[in-house]
Amino acid sequence: MTDDKVKRRLTTVLCADVYGYSRLMEADETGTLETLRRYRTAIARLVERHDGRIVNTWGDAVIAEFASVVEAVQCAVEIQQEIASQASNAPQASAMQFRIGINLGDVMVDGSDIYGDGVNIASRLQELAEPGGVVISSSVYDQVHNKLSVGFDCLGQRPMKNIAPLTSYRLTLGGQAPVPGSFGIQNSMLPSERARTPRVDDARAPSSSTNVVLEWLTKLPRPIAAALTVSAFLIVINLLTSHRIWFHWPVAAILFGAAMRMVLGNRPESDSRTER
């Protein structure tokens, strides 16, 4: 009974996969296989350096596990840096890039292999990563966001095949700017990293100001918010189409009408309370 019991443990799983492997093999099978072997050797060396172990190598994928979450993320960063360094001299069309996903979760242990959602989630996160990028689960982020000098972009809850949606984060390596199409942005860089990294918040200032205005309008009574919106529209039209100021008359009428609507709209309610 004891021998048949499934063994489980909490571990950090790193899943790396070659982006566009089929295309690379179709273009040059021999060269692609040689490159893959060279990169796997480099990955194995880095995994060992960070006290991890290679669990499996299925096709062009590499599965590794680590006892330390921080060591796993550091290893992923160094893997991408090492591969980018080796690929710098290769032609762009034949350059090999890996995508990496990291998850901290419970796994089932069978000899030297591990199975379960902990592994599956790491594999799905890898599919969310860009070529040369790293995506981590929220469980990993909670452990490392204040321990490493890297940035994090929150991707929100992305749908994943056969996996319940979970919040994930993209690592921004070397001050890499977020790619268009990302969901929320949540940078958690250390002060030393912020000093070296260009700020993307400045480019987003106009949209932030717009959001503040919209949030302020939503807190106002609906008639007042509508009146202010129409008034602003009339002011813009006046300033863009004519040198003569005429917007004050319609704006005054609109604001007066909104105020009267507010007063008359509240009057029956106060009267009914008085009668009761």
N, C-alpha and C positions, 0 to 999 in steps of 0.2 A: 504493500500500500504506500509506503514511504517513497519507494523508488519510482512509482508511477505518478507521484504528485508533480505538477508542473512547477518548475522553479521560476521565480520572477525577481527582477531587481530594477531599481531606478537608475537610469543611465542617460548619458548624453549621446545622441546618435547624429553622426555627420554623414550626409549622403551627397556625393559628387557625381556629376554626369556630364558627358561631353555634349556640347551644343552642336546640333547639325552633324552628328556622327555619320549618319547614312550618306549625306551629301559628300562628306570628306572621303568616305570609303569608295564611293562611286567615282570620284575624281582621281584618287590615288590610293589603292589598297595598301601597297607595300609601305609607302611613305607614312600613311596615317597610322598603320600598326606600329611602325618604329617610333613615331612620335608618342603614341599612347603608352608604349612600354617605358619610354624615357620619363614621361610625366608621372606614371604610376610609381616608378622608382623614387622620384622626388617626393611624391605624396606620402609614400610609406616612410621615408626618412623623416619628414616633418611630423607625421603622426607619432612615430616613436619618440621624437624629441619632446613632444608634449604629453608623454605618458599615456598615449592612446594605443589602440590596436586595430589592425585591419580585420574586419569581420568577414567580408566577402567582396569579390570583384565579379559582378555579373555583367557580361558584355563590356560596355564602355563605362559602367558605373563602378563606384568605389563606396563601400559602406564601412564606416569606422565608428568606434565607441570610445568614450572618455569618461573617466571618473569625475573630472572637473569640468564644469560648464565653461569657466573662463579659459581654460587650456584649449577646449574645443574651438571656441570662437577665435582665439589667437592663432590656432593652427589653420583655420579656414582663411584668415587674412593672409598669413604667410604663404599658403598654397597659391592663392590668386596672385600675389606679388611675384612668387617664383615663376609661375607659368607665364605671366605677362613679361617678365624679364627674358625668359628663354624664347618666347614667341616674337620678341621685338624685331628679330632679324628675318623672320619668316614672311613670305608673301602674304598679303592680306587675304587672298582668296583661300589659301590653304592653312591659315592660322587656326590652331585648335584652342578652344576656350571651354572652361568648365563652369557649370552652375552648381552652387552648393546650398543645401538646406540643412538646418540644425534644429533639433528638437530635444527637449528634456522630458522624458516620460518613462512610464512603466513598460517593460518588455518581458517576453517569455524567453527563457534560456533553454537551448537544446544543444548540449555539448559546447562547441565553439560558436554556434550560430545564435542569433537573436531574432525574434519575431514579434508581431503584434502592432498595435496602433502607434507605439512609440517610434517604430521603424517606418511605418507607412506615412505618418505625418511628416517625417524628415524628407521622405521621397517626394511628397506633394509640395512641400515648401521649396524644394530644389527646382520644381517646374515653374514656380513663380519668379525665380531669380532671373536676372538678365545675364547674358554671357559675360563671364568674368565677375559676377556678383555673388552676394551671399544674402540669404533670407533666413531669419530665425523666428521661432515661435515666441509667443508672449511669455511662456514659462522660462525660456532662455533669456529674454530681454530683462525680466525681473531680476535675474541673477547678475547680469553683466553691465547694465546700462550705466552704472556709476563706478565701474571698475576698469573700463577700457577707454583709450583715447581714440575712439571712432564715433562717427555720427550715426544716428538711427532715423529712418523715415518710416512712420507708421503707415502701413498699407491698408489698415482697417480689416474687416472680415471678408476675405476673398473666398468664393466657392471653390471647393476642391473635390475631386472625384472620390466618392465613397467615404468621405471624411466630413464630419460636421464642421461648418465654417468656424474659423478661429482667427483671432487677431495675430497678424504677423508684422515683422519689421525688416526693412532692407538696411543693410549696412552701407554707409557712405564711406568708401575707401579713399584715403588721400585727398579729402576735400571734394570728392566727386559730387557734382550737383545732381539733384533729383531729376529723373527723366520725366518728360511730359506724360500726363496720364496717371501719375501717382495719385493716391487718395489723400488722406491727411498727411501733414508734415509734423514730425515731432523730433527735433534735433536735441540730442542729449550729449553734446560734446563737452569734454573737459575744457577748462580755461585755456590750457596750452594749445589745444587743437583749434579752438575758436580763433585764437590769434593768428593762426596760419591759414585758416580757411576763409574764403570769401563768403560774405553773408548773403544769403538768398532772401532774408526777410525784407531787405530794402526794396527789392524788386517787387515784393508783394504788398508794399505799403498802400498803393491805391485801392486794391481789393479789400484790404483790412479796413480802410477808412469807410468804404462803401458798406461793408458789413456792419460797422458801428452805427451808421446812419439808419440802415434798414432795421437794425435791432431797436434803435430808439423810436422809430416810427411805429413798430409793432406794439410798443408799450402805450402809445397814445390811444385815446378813443377813436373809433373808426371814422366818424365824420371829420374830426380834426386832422387825422392822418391823410385822409383823402383830399381835404382842402389844401393842406400844405403841399402835397404832391402835385396837384393841378397848378397851384400857384407857382411852384418852382418851374414847372414846364412852361408856363406863360412868360415868366421872367427870362428864361433862356431864349425862347422864341423872339421876344422883344429885343434882347441884346444882340442877337445874331442877324436880325432882319431889318432893324431900323435904328437910326440915331436918335429918334424922338422917343422919350419915355412915355409909354401909355399903360404899362402893366399894372400901375398902382390902383386904377379904377376897378378892373375886373377882379384883381386879387382882394381888394377891400370888400367887394360884394360877396365873393366866395367865402372869405373868412367870417363875415357877418352872418351869412346864411348858415354856416357850420355851427357858429356859436348859438344862434337862435334854435337850431335843431337840437342841440344839446340841452338847452334850457327847457324847451317844450317837451322833449323826450323824457326828461326827468320829472316833470311836474305831476303827471298823473300818479306816479309811484309815490311821491311824497304826500299827495292828497289822500291816497288810499290808506297810507299809514296813519294819517291824522284822523280819518274817520274811524278806524279800528281803535 
